[in-house]
Amino acid sequence: MNSAKQVLSGTTHAGSPARGLLRAGLTAAMALVLVACTSSGDKPTPPPQRSTAPDVTITPPPQTIPNRNTTGFLKPRHLDANEPVRVALLVPLSGGAAPVGEAMLNAAQLALFEFDDPNILLIPKDTGGDPATAAQVSREAISEGADIILGPLFANSVAAVAGPAQSAGVPVIAFSTDRNVAGGGVYLLSFLPEEDIERVVDFAVLEGHQRFAAMLPQNEYGQRVRNQFGQAVIARGAELAATETYTPTTDGMLAPAERLAKLKDSYDVVLLPAGGTELQGLAPLLPYYDVDPRQVKFIGTGLWDDPSVLREPSLVGGWFAAPPPETRKAFQGRFERVFGSQPHRIASLAYDAMSLSIALSGGAPGQRYTATELTAEDGFAGIDGVFRFTPDGLNERGLAVMEVRPGGFVVVSPAPQSLTSGPVF
């Protein structure tokens, strides 16, 4: 690493004490360089089949890049000889979500140093978790020359940033899970529940299960899961035997769980798309009403990807879809060595977004980060496995299926190494 790097708004130089720590992780990191995926000689695990998602109204991104006033573009002294590629990162660095935002900033800096590209300039901006602030700092970043915006985290902030970014022709890679804010130059790198549902249902059917049921929360997330779950089950020739909805309170779960339990002879799989304390309250109710987890397979979404799940006996033997754990564990180890703390679960998204920005930075201004490049069919390989953006701004991921065991999570179906090696619907 011969060239210095600077992170604006909290300057960090490559010659700082942190650099030596980052260099120690560089060899391992470079094995995970995020580039366009290529086929290998090994036969990859086929990706899950995918049913048609609900129609989403999409505003196409601008076909031409508007002329921008370069007067205020940021250019540190050490880059006087070269025009940098400016990457803005919009995350909450103050307010209640600050710990998450700080972890994401740290992850982006980790990628910046490990990839060691002297022409990349990271411009962090604090959204404070507020849409108006997000819009303001997005305009600041654009006036400072941002070629691409990473973030924001929350859906209402993404919506606030989309307009200024689209007007300037600057693409946005956001971290929200709300598919309604995708499109028009906004691409979601988040973990989408629809992908989890497709993968775990596909695996369950391949394992011989044909009769499905679900306990769904009465909220927007539950409605999304309901739509995708029904489509996924029917598309694979299986039967959706029963569904119940609940309010996420103890009293609100009891009666729906009892009603679903009375129909236990009609299904052999039940979906519990919850996490955290909600899942801890929901999961024991079905066994309480005599649904035996040894006879009925419990399945879940990526919300199960949480160590607290291991403390719930009724979930032992259950399945859920999640990114492949191997590369994430390596990332967590490097992050902890450098920053002295474990990364937030979604910090890896910022690492992958930054890595993707570096990998696609080679084009001329106005020709990098195009829709064609961002939606490449082969996709990309990152900390959380292979992924690709779709033209409507959503993403498809190569997910593993994990089984809950008393000692931890075990991969029972590896994630595909490619998204183009099998049928994708």
N, C-alpha and C positions, 0 to 999 in steps of 0.2 A: 504494500500500500504506500506508494510514493507520493501520491497527491493528497493534499488536505481536503477535508470536506467541512462544510458548515451547515448547521441546522439553524435557520433563522428563528427568532423569538425564543431565545434560549440556546445560544450558539454552542455547538459542540465541534471541536476540531479533531481530525484524525490522529493528531499527536497527543491527545489527552490520555489520562490513565486508562480510560475505558477501552482505548484502542487495542492495547495488548490483550485484554480479556477477549475482545471480539475476534482478534486474530487467532486465538486458540480454538475457536469454534469454526474457523473459516473452512478448513478441509472438509469437515462433515457437512457444512452448509452447502459447499459448492457441488456436492453430490446430489443436492436437492434443488439445483438451479431451476427456476421456473421458466421453461421455454415451451415452445409449441411441441406437443407430444408427437412422437414418431413410433411407428410399429416396430416391434421387436420380434425375434425369432420364437420367443416363448409364446405359447397360446394363452392369451389373457382370459380371465373369467368374463363371460358375456355380461354386458350391463343389463339391468332390469328392463322389461318391456314397459312401455309407457302409454297410457291411454290419453285421449285428447283432453287438454285442459280447457276450462271455460274460456269463452271469448273475452278478450280484454281490448278495450279501445286504446290504440297506440298512436301517438303523434310521432311521425318519422323525424329523425334528426336532420338538421340542415345539410344539404348536399354540398354547399360551399362554405368555406371558413371565412367569416366576416373579417374585414381589415380591422386591426386593433392598434390603438395608440400605444406605441412602445416607450413613450417618455418615462413612465413610472416603473418599467420592468426592473425587477431586482437583479443585480449582478454583482456578487462579491468581488473584491479586488483580485483574489487568486484565480478568478475565471476571466480576467480581462481579455485573454487571447482567444477564448472560446465562448460561444453563446450557449448558456446552460439550458438543460431541459428542466422546467420548473414543475414540481409536483406539489400540489397543495393538499394538506391533510386537515379535514374539518371534523373535529371530535370535541366532546365536552371535557374541558380541562378545569372547569369550575362547576360548582353546583353538586347536586346529589349523585350524578353519574361520573364525576371526575375520576374516581379510581379506574373505571372502565376506560375512559378516554386516555388517561395517562399510560395504562398498559398498552393501548393500541399505538400511542405515539412511540413508546419504547420499542414495540415490535417493528414499527416502520423504520426506526433508526437502526435497529439490528439488521434489517434487510439492507439498508443503505450502506452500512459499513461492510457487511459480509460480501456484498456483490462488488463493492469497491469501484464504482463507476464515477470518475472525477467530474463528469459533466452533469450529474444529477443534483438538483438543488431542492431540498425538502422545505416546504413553507407551512409550518403548523399554524392553525387558527383555532381559537377557542370558541365553540358555539354556545357554551353554557347550557346546552340542552334546550335552547330557546329558538323557535323558528325565525323570529325577527333578527336575532343576532346571527343566526346561520346565514340568512340572506345577505346581511351586511358584510360579514367576513368573506362570503363567496365573491361579492363584488370587489372587495379589497384584493383578494387573491387573483382575480381576473385582471384587475388593473396592474398588479405586480407581475403579470406575465404567465400565470399558471397555464400550462399546456393540458393538464388533466387535474381533476378534483377527486380525491379519495374521501369518502364520507358524504354526508353526515351519518349519524347513527340512527336517529329516530325518524319515523315516517313523515311527520309534519315538518321537520327541518329539511328533509330531502325534497319535499314538495316546494318549500320556500326557495331552495337553491336551484331547482330545475330551470326556472324561468331565466334568471341571469346567465346561467351556464349555457343554455340553449341559444340565447341571443348572441353570445360571444363565440359559439361553436366549440365550446369546451366540454368534452365528455365527462361524465360523473360515474364513478364506481362507488356505490353506496352500500351501507351495511344494514339497512332496514330489511325486515322480513315481510313488509307490506307490499304485495305485488301490485297494488293500485298505484304506487308511485314509480313503477318501472316504465321504461319507454321514453321516446323523445330524446335520446342521448343519455338516459340514466340507466345504468346496469347494476343489478343487485348481486353482490357477492355473498350474501348471507345464506344461512342454512334454511331452506324453505321446507315447510312440513309436507308439501305435495310430493317432493322427492323421497322423503322418508317413507311415506305411505306406499308409494309405488314399489319401492325396494323390498320392504318387509312383507307386503302382500304377495309379491312375486315369489319370494323365497318360501313363504308358507304354503302356497299352492304347489310349488315344486316338491315340497316335503309331504304332499298328499292331503293337505287340509282343503276342504271344500265348503264348509259352512261357517260363516263369519257373523259376528255381532260386535257392537261397539257401545261404550259409555262415553258420551261426548259433552263437553262443557257448553253451556248456553252463552256463547260469546262469538265474536268474529272468527277467532281461531278455530273453535269447534265447528262452525259452519264451513270453513275452508276444508277442514279434515273430512267432514261429512260428504261434501261434494266429491273430493278426490277418492275417498275410501269406496264409495258406492261405484264410481266409475272403474276403479282398479279391480275390484272384486268381480264385477260383471264382465269386464273385458277379458278376464281369464277363465270364464266359464264357470265361476263359482257362485255361491248363493249368499246374499245378504239376508240373514235370517231374522235379525232383530237389532234395533237401536234404542237407546234410552239417552235422554239428556238430563243434565243436572246443573244446579247452581253450585258454584265452588265453595260451599260451606258444608259442615258436617251434617246438619239437618237437611240440606238440599240434596245430599247424596244418598241418604238412606232409602227413601221410597223408590227412586229409580233403580238402585242396585237390587232391591228385593224383587222388583218387577222383572228385571233382566234375569235374575237367578231362577225364577219360576219357569223360564223358557230354556233352561240349560240343556235339555235334551235336543234342542233344535240347532245347536252350534257347537263347534269344537275349537274355535278361535275367538277371542274377544280382544278388541282394541281398547287400550286405555291411553289416550294421547294427552297425558298430563305429566307434570314434573314437580320437583320440590315438595313442599308441604302438601300441596293438593294431591299429588300422587300418593304420598304417605297416608293420607286420609282415605283415598279412594280404593287403593289396592286391597286392603284387608277386608273390605265389605263383601265382596263376592264370595270368598271362602267362608265368611261368617254366615252367609245365606246358603252354604252347602255347594258352592261351585268349586270343584276340586282342581287346582292348578296342574295336577298330574294328569288330568283327563282333558282339561280345556287349556289350550295354549294361550297365555297372556302375551300380547305384543304391544309395542309402543313406538313412539317417534324419537327423534334425537333429544327430546327433553329427558329421556331416561339416561342420557350420557352424563351421569352425575354419580359420584361415589355414594351419595345417600341412598341410592337405589339398592345397594348391596346390603343395607340394614333391614330390608323388608322381606321376610321369608316367603311371602306369597308370590313374589316376583322371580324367585329362583327358578331357572328353566325358561324364563321369558325371553323373547327376541325383540331387538330394536335395530333400526338402521342408523349408522353413524359413519363419519369419515374414518379411513383406515388409521389405526392407532399408532403405527410404528413411527412414521415421520413426525407426527405430532409430539410423541414422547421425546424425540431427539431435539425438536424445537424447544420444548419446555425445559429441557436440561440446559441448553445454551442460554436461554432467556434467564434462567435462575442463576447461572454462573455470572452473568454480566450485571444483572440488576438486583440480585439478592432476594428476589421474591418470585413466587409462581405467577405465571401470566394468567389473566382472566381467560375464560374459555374462548371468547371470540377475538382475543388478541391476534390469533393466527390469521384472521381475515385481513388485518392491517398489514401483516407481514406479506401475505400473498398478494395483496393489492399493490404494495410497494414493489415487490419483486416483479410483478407483471408490468408495472410502469417502467421499470428499468429494462426489462427484456424487450419491450416494444419502443424504446426510446431512440432507436437508430435512424429513423426516418427524418426527412427534412421537416422544418416547421410547416404545419398545415397538412402534412402527409403521415404523421405518426398518430397513433391512437384513433385511427379511422374505424368506422363501423365494420368494414371488411376485416381489418386486423383483429378487432375485439371479438368478433363473432366467428372466428376461424373454426371450421368444422372439427379439426383435430383437437381443438381445445388446448389446455395447458395443464401442467402438473405442478401442484403446490404442496404446502404443508398438510392440507386437508384432502389430498388426493387429486385425481384428475377432475377437471371441470371445464365447462365452456359456457359462454353467454349465448343466449338466443336472440334473434332479431327484435323480439318484443321486450328485451331488457331483463329477462329472468335468467336463471342459470340451470344447468343440468350437471349433476355430480355423479362420480363413481363412488358409491357407498358400499361399505361392508355391512354384514349382518352380525350383530353381537348377541351372545347368549349370557344371561346373568347366571353366574355360578357363585357358590359361597365364598370363594377366594378372590373373585374379581370377574371382569368381563372377558369373554373368550370369543375370538372370531370363529364363527361357524360357516361363514360364506365370505371369502375374501372380496375386497373391492376390485373392480375391473381396472386394468392398467391402461385401458383405452376406451374412448367413447364411440369409436367408429368400427369396432370389431364385431358387432352383432346388431340385431334389429333394435331400433329405438323408435317408439311410437309417440 
